[in-house]
């Protein structure tokens, strides 16, 4: 969970109110069960799903511009998003190409970048937000805008543009409120085209940095200054053997800071960061370097009186530096920070001060604390904050996976998930994570993909194509005893293991070639197989094995083992078997086949011990990958299409297949796990949404939803506040209700009721009956106010309504209201 300190509402008074059992009974009797996909499996606030190029603050929100249209809290944003302290939100239609620059100009948000359009509105690389939509700023500019700056009370832009509406404006232009005017045209005597990447103002002079050797004809090596009438160089400029680039500029304490990729500043040896004191260039500290990649400095920011430098470096003077360093007035010092990246080197590309913290953004997916090793890191996607002592990711999310999951199972009553992910919720979980009821936890670091998990005699067994866990050589199978990992001899196979089952008291595994069983001291082949076994399942006293065995004779892809003999099942299937299970006394088989036992069977069939039988009309698609039983229905998952709607997951009621209400997922489902007692289905795979609900690679279906939102809140003159629930609505389990986007540092009131009334008062719509009371809290400096509670045991189906009301000076009645939510006991 987030460690940011902010006021909390505590639940003791509420627990007294909910003892009004007579009210509960009256309410519950009138309610209808509501099923659906849980809204709680998103990763709220953990970051932005893609590289961040630019960042600013506006209206007490954090705004980021991104390289791609990212997923922000599971919602696709078009290259720009805003964070209100709890949740990311979209910004109108956004843009069709990356946003490279952002500026809060006297309360008006201005964006620049590679884009030309916002929805159907042509904005030509620079636009402003009018409160409802993005609008063009004058005639726009004909090329990329790399930076925006306020100087002398006007907006200045820098980039690779040369004209506005056909009028020449060079590479630095000024907007007077109506049109763009030329300020500076860059030229570059070295290879490449000129570009201006950075602007900074000291109130009198405007500074520009980039790839150029002259500005308006005046010699200026990568950095220049404009005095209002002419450009000139700055102390001999910056270069690296005639090349070089300046990526960011900052004026602080009467001195100009420059960051980029260069080695000389006016004759002084430097490394990617230099300071101009008005007379000479100064070296601010030791070299910034990267042990693997070429390094550079990309961003500058002042926070708490110190200058922070961000980039792709990982050393400062030979000491580990996590892509950011602090200048304390004397030298550059490490302070922990971002690590790891998906493709490119981890890098800090933008920084801003907000809410009493330093925020940095760029390309990274983890953070480490000052002085800590780079591994393990805390999950944090592309945005993080620093309070001077420790780093923190955004938000309070404890769900969601950053990459594909292959299997979900149980161990000692806990959910266990395996795959090729690096993070599960907040946990750095490379290949495997366990859910303890509150959050995902890391059990080990696997060197490859986890394909199967098994609870055997109280220990957790894990199979996959990994060779090591926590540095221990295990070659495909490892055992966790609750305290440490154990190897099992030299592993079952050099090809790893893909499936496990306990049969006749021994763990059996499927691999490439002959399947094996663990005797207690060694792995022993127990049958001859040509191909690979990827599924195992015990049914009616027999061990069934499925996989891809095209070279076997007498039957392919599906076999049974009685402890002594291996035999093909009913002539086998026409293509690979990817799933095995039991349903209504029969073995159920799923896979890539369209025939089983020589009869047409579309990807799914049942074996009654003597013959194959169809399951309805089968399932169109390419394969069935897993089965589960949910309250008497057979659930199938994979790459499939339910005949009555819904993709990737479907349920069979004994007569026909159907989809799940609201639809299935938007990507492949590898594994399903059912808890019929609670009416929950856990779904894991490679997808972003389930039924349209943000659920990155892990989703939960509820036969009765724990909570859902009722419309939207009262629009505020600033932004509508929002109420959300996290976790579940089950007696004895934690529940968190969060208000976000409230007016900062003011009163917020949370109300509960057993009925919905929809009454107009104080300029807002009051949804709950408020017969269970009002509870007071104070929204913090980011407009957040959380409420923590533990629910008592309530009657099944009991429905509760909640809504928050916030003091809001921007509203005529001095109040704004959040959306209401409904919470239902499963």
DRENPALUM-898257 format. One record per residue (C-alpha): residue in one letter; x negated, y, z negated. Coordinates in pm, whole numbers, plus 50000, padded with zeros to 5 digits. Layout:
// residues N
aXYZ;...
END
This chain:
// residues 826
x500005000050000;x498965036250040;x496915050249755;x497895086449815;x499175100449482;x502665115049502;x505665116949267;x507855085849244;x511425080549135;x511645051248899;x514565027848886;x515415022248518;x518515045348522;x519675028948841;x519554994348689;x522025005948423;x524375018848689;x524374986748890;x525714967848591;x529194980348690;x530114945348805;x533794953148857;x532894979749115;x530554955149287;x533224928549319;x535754952949465;x533214965549716;x531864931549820;x535274916549890;x535984941750163;x532694938550349;x531784918650659;x528394902050697;x526074919850939;x523274900551108;x520284913551295;x516534918251322;x514874933751021;x513684969851060;x510974963550799;x508364945551008;x506944976851166;x503654991451048;x504865025850933;x502155051750946;x499215028250993;x498245049051291;x498695053051663;x498485024651914;x495805039552135;x492845063152151;x493525098352018;x491905127152207;x493235157752024;x494815167451696;x496305197851522;x498865206851257;x502165223551336;x505175230551113;x503465209850841;x503315179851070;x500245162951211;x500295162651591;x498115140151809;x497495138452182;x496575104552319;x494885086752607;x497765063152678;x501455062652592;x500995046852251;x503215027752016;x503805049951714;x505685030651445;x506725007351725;x508235035451934;x506695043052271;x505475078952273;x504485096752592;x500915107852512;x501935129952219;x503355122451874;x503855138851536;x503525125351183;x505655139050900;x503835122150613;x505665088950636;x506575081850998;x505405089251347;x507935104151586;x508105111751953;x507965147352092;x510745151352345;x509935136152683;x506205139652616;x503925138052919;x503035113453193;x499245116853145;x496865121952849;x496945152452621;x493435166052572;x494065198252376;x496515211252115;x496945245751960;x499325260551705;x499635296051837;x501515316251574;x504055288451522;x504295278451888;x502775244751977;x500765245152301;x499435213752471;x496935209552753;x495505179652935;x495665157753242;x499455158453271;x501605176253528;x505065166153413;x507185164053101;x510085142453207;x511395159853519;x509895193853428;x506755204253614;x504325219153361;x500965217053545;x498455207753274;x499575232253004;x502915235352823;x504575248452508;x507245232752288;x510435253552263;x511905232751982;x513755208952212;x511605203552521;x508235210652677;x508155241452904;x505505254353148;x503155281453032;x503295305853321;x502445289153650;x500235264053473;x496755254353587;x495635232353876;x493285209253685;x492605192653350;x492755214753042;x490125202652795;x490505228352519;x492755256452394;x491805284952166;x493245317152027;x491065347552090;x491955384052054;x495615375151999;x495985355252324;x495785318952436;x492605308552617;x492195275952807;x489095257452926;x488745228453167;x488115218953529;x490905239853679;x490215267953924;x493585284453989;x497055291653849;x499895292854100;x497315298054374;x495585326954193;x491875319854116;x491175317853741;x487895298153717;x487185273653435;x488115296353145;x491425314853166;x493525338452949;x497305338052914;x498875371852841;x502365358352772;x503385359353137;x500555347153357;x496995333353355;x493975355453425;x490355346453508;x487735349053234;x484855326953341;x483805304653630;x481195278353550;x478515265353786;x476245235253743;x472845232753909;x472455196053815;x474325166253954;x478065166253888;x480845191653884;x481025219753631;x483445216253341;x484165235853025;x485115212552739;x485125235052433;x486065269952317;x485575288051986;x486135323851872;x484565344351595;x487175371651641;x484875392751853;x483095368852085;x484425338452269;x482085308652301;x482345281652568;x480585247952594;x480525220052850;x478665208253158;x477345239953327;x474175259653371;x475725293653439;x478935312653368;x480025339553611;x476485337553749;x474785344353413;x472305316753313;x473805296453027;x472675261052961;x475815242452847;x476865270152607;x477805306552674;x479375336452498;x481855362352625;x481825396852468;x484995408352644;x483285421452954;x480415397853043;x479045362652984;x475555355252862;x473575325452742;x473085316052379;x469455313752267;x468195293852564;x471125269852542;x471255232252496;x470015204552723;x468435170552748;x465785170953021;x467975193053236;x471175174253159;x473395173352855;x476935182252753;x478675201852479;x481915185652358;x482965208252071;x482205242351919;x482905256751575;x482305290751417;x481725289051041;x480035313150804;x478895335451088;x477135306351261;x478005287051576;x477965249051560;x477695228651879;x478295191351916;x477695169352220;x474935149152383;x471685168852401;x468145167752262;x466895203452275;x468415235752146;x466485266652259;x463225247452237;x464065231251901;x464255193251894;x467765182751785;x470015152451831;x473575159451946;x474375186851692;x472815221451655;x473515254651480;x473055289951619;x472435314951339;x472735345451565;x469035345951644;x467775310351687;x469005274751712;x468565254751390;x468375217251334;x471095209651071;x469715176250952;x468305142551058;x469075125951392;x472435110251468;x471945077251652;x473745045051743;x472015011351710;x473784995852011;x475325022752228;x474245057252335;x475495081452072;x476995115852089;x478785140651864;x482345147851974;x484125168751710;x483595194951440;x485725206751148;x485405227150828;x486935212250515;x486365222150152;x483595245650264;x481555218450436;x481165211950808;x482015176750922;x480655161851245;x482345132351417;x481245111151709;x480075076351812;x476895074951601;x476395048851328;x473185061951172;x472075095151029;x468335095750976;x468325057650981;x471015055250710;x474405039850800;x476945066450899;x480465056050994;x481065079351292;x481315109851066;x478865129750852;x479125159450617;x476875189850608;x476635201450247;x474905234250337;x471475218150350;x471585185750547;x473775159350709;x475025131950477;x477025099850536;x480535097350386;x481975064250504;x484635065250774;x485935047651085;x484585014851223;x485414989351494;x487154996051825;x489074975652079;x486924982652385;x484705013152357;x482335021452071;x484195033551763;x484285071451776;x485765101751603;x487075124851876;x489125150451680;x489405164051325;x491675187951135;x492355198250774;x495915190550658;x497645184950327;x494475189350122;x492605162450316;x490325159550617;x491975140150899;x490005124051178;x491185106451492;x489685088851789;x489095052551884;x488825029251584;x490875003151401;x489325002351057;x487845024150784;x485245017650515;x484545037250199;x481345057350136;x478435034050067;x480435002850159;x479404977750428;x481124979050764;x482904946050700;x485474940350565;x487284971950668;x490804984550593;x493264983950882;x493675018951021;x494525025851382;x492915056751533;x493855081551256;x492545083550897;x492105108850617;x489425116950359;x489815133850019;x486105139349961;x485705106549773;x487605079749960;x489195072350296;x492855063950341;x494955051150625;x498375066050690;x501655053850548;x502745023950347;x503144996050600;x502514960350490;x503784941950794;x502994938151159;x500004922151330;x497494938851557;x497214909551800;x498784876351896;x499934851351634;x499884814251722;x501504797951420;x503514806051112;x503884780850829;x504084777850453;x501644770250175;x502654768249810;x505844787149895;x504024815350072;x504134823850439;x500894817950627;x500214831350973;x497374822651208;x496254834751547;x493734858051698;x494654889651508;x492184910651312;x494714927451085;x497974916750924;x499684947250777;x496994964050570;x494824933050533;x491674927150731;x492674891850826;x490594877851108;x492534847851232;x494534840250916;x496694858150657;x499014848050374;x502084867550259;x502354868749879;x505874883349872;x504704919449880;x502014921650145;x499714901950370;x496384891250222;x493144879450374;x491944844150293;x488934842050521;x487264853350839;x487494828451127;x485164828751426;x487944818951668;x491684814651704;x493794796551442;x496294772951609;x497924754151322;x498304754350942;x499284726450703;x500094723750331;x498654690550207;x498334680349842;x498404716949738;x495574727149972;x495864747750289;x494444730950598;x493714752450904;x493004740751259;x491794760051562;x489034766351809;x486834783451549;x483444770251442;x483024789951118;x485024804950834;x483274830150607;x479994818550761;x480574781750673;x480314757850967;x483604738950995;x484024731151369;x487784732451409;x489284723251070;x488824739550729;x490424733750388;x491244760550130;x491674748449770;x492954781749640;x489474793649549;x487124785949837;x486844771250183;x485504736250250;x484124719750561;x485304684850644;x482184666250757;x481104680851093;x484644687851209;x486834665651427;x485594676951767;x483314701851942;x486494714152117;x488214723551792;x491694711951686;x495134723651798;x497674704751587;x497914687251250;x500314663851071;x500184641850761;x500974605650846;x500604576050612;x498884598850362;x496144610650598;x495694642950793;x495814636351166;x494674662151421;x495124666951793;x492244678752006;x490724673852351;x490314636552399;x491024611052130;x493064623751832;x491464618951491;x492364613251128;x490534622650810;x489604592550599;x488434613350306;x484784612350415;x484804612950793;x486874619051107;x487994587051275;x489484583751627;x492724564451605;x493944562751965;x492594566052317;x493884597152494;x492734612352824;x493704648752800;x494544671252507;x496994667852217;x498394701252103;x501514690151911;x502084665251628;x505274657251439;x506394629251207;x509924616751283;x511704585351155;x508474569751029;x506494575151349;x503854600551443;x504684617451773;x501944633851980;x502484658552263;x500234677752494;x498794676852842;x497644642052953;x498064640353334;x495634611053369;x497374587353131;x499194557253279;x502554542853173;x503864576953066;x502434611653031;x502334640152779;x504384623852497;x503394594152275;x504264577051949;x501884561351698;x503034535851439;x499744533751253;x498434506251476;x499624510851831;x499984540352067;x502774539652325;x504344563752571;x507804576652485;x510514568452740;x508224572253038;x507014606152917;x507674640253068;x506844655453406;x504644682853258;x503034693052930;x504774690452593;x504344722052383;x506824716352097;x508124687751880;x510734687751604;x513724669751455;x517394678751500;x520584659851414;x518664627251369;x516864629251705;x513384639651810;x513484672252007;x510864678952270;x509994711852439;x507454721752699;x506724729953058;x508544700153203;x511704699153413;x512094661453378;x511944637753081;x512214600353123;x512704606253493;x515884626553434;x516344664253486;x515684682353158;x514944719653173;x512094725352926;x513904708852635;x515184673552562;x516164650652275;x514944615052219;x517324592252027;x514844563951994;x515694546752319;x516454573252581;x516154610252660;x519274631652646;x519794667952749;x520294696652503;x523014716952671;x521924729653010;x518354734452894;x516424766952883;x515234786253191;x511754800953172;x508324784753170;x508064766352836;x509474759352490;x506674763852235;x508254757051894;x511384746151705;x513054754151371;x516404746651207;x518354777351088;x521554770050895;x522344739651109;x521364754651446;x518314743851642;x516134773951724;x513774772352021;x510994797252095;x508564802652379;x508834817552725;x512524811452775;x515844827852848;x519034820152657;x521964814352893;x524124838852696;x521494865952659;x518244870252474;x514674863052575;x511924842152416;x514064828652128;x517424810452139;x519664788951916;x521644757151989;x524824750451790;x525264714351901;x527114723352220;x525414752852387;x522454776452377;x522924813052295;x520754843052221;x520484863151902;x522664893951853;x520914924551992;x518614903352209;x515374884852149;x511824897452163;x510054915652446;x507224890352465;x506154854352412;x507104837252084;x504564810951977;x506044799651647;x509234801051439;x509874792751074;x513334791750914;x514484797550556;x518094785650573;x518734792150203;x518184829350257;x519364829950617;x516014842050753;x514074832551065;x510424842851091;x509144847751445;x505504851851551;x503824856151887;x502764883252129;x505454910252145;x506234945852035;x509964945451958;x512664921351845;x516184931251943;x514804965852021;x513494969251664;x509744976851632;x508134944251517;x504534940551640;x503884903251687;x505904893451380;x509654896651327;x512344885251086;x515944876751178;x518524879750900;x521844861550917;x522864890850695;x520794922750736;x519274937050415;x519734973350531;x520524994950831;x520725031950912;x524015050550960;x523395077551220;x521025106651166;x520615133450904;x521775169450912;x519535188451156;x517355212550963;x515985244951101;x512625227651056;x513265190451120;x515875165450997;x514845146950681;x515015109050691;x515785080950445;x514425045950503;x514265013850304;x511254991250290;x511084954950184;x514314936050104;x517564938149907;x517324906649696;x517714904049321;x514404905149137;x512424916349442;x510914950949498;x512674976649713;x511345010349816;x513435038849951;x511485067150112;x512535102450199;x510375119350459;x510435152950641;x512055170550344;x511075206050263;x507715204250089;x507315206949711;x511005210049637;x513925190649491;x515265159249659;x518335141049528;x519075104449601;x522655092649570;x524185057649565;x527745046349614;x529835015149655;x531975030349930;x531605052450236;x533525085550214;x532055109450480;x532975141850298;x531815176450413;x530195197550138;x527365223050112;x526995222150489;x526185184950498;x528105152350536;x528075131850217;x528365095350319;x528205074749995;x530865077549724;x528115086049468;x529905065549200;x526585049549101;x524915082749027;x522365107949150;x518625105249094;x516215134249113;x512765136349264;x510305161549401;x509155159749760;x505385163149780;x503235186149994;x504045165550303;x507775163950237;x507725128050105;x509625114449808;x509645076849744;x511945057149514;x510775023749373;x513194998349234;x513764962049151;x517304950949228;x519344929648988;x521124898249105;x524204909449299;x527124890949456;x526454877449805;x527504902950065;x527594932249821;x527224964750015;x525644996349877;x525335030550044;x522515055549986;x521695090550107;x519325118350004;x519995155749982;x517155180749991;x516875217249892;x516075235050216;x515555272650231;x515895271950610;x519565261550590;x522465285350529;x523815263950242;x520265258050114;x520665220250160;x519865194650427;x520825157950423;x519105126250539;x520805098850731;x522675074250511;x521675037750491;x523655006950399;x522064979250191;x523604944650177;x522844915749942;x522034884350149;
END
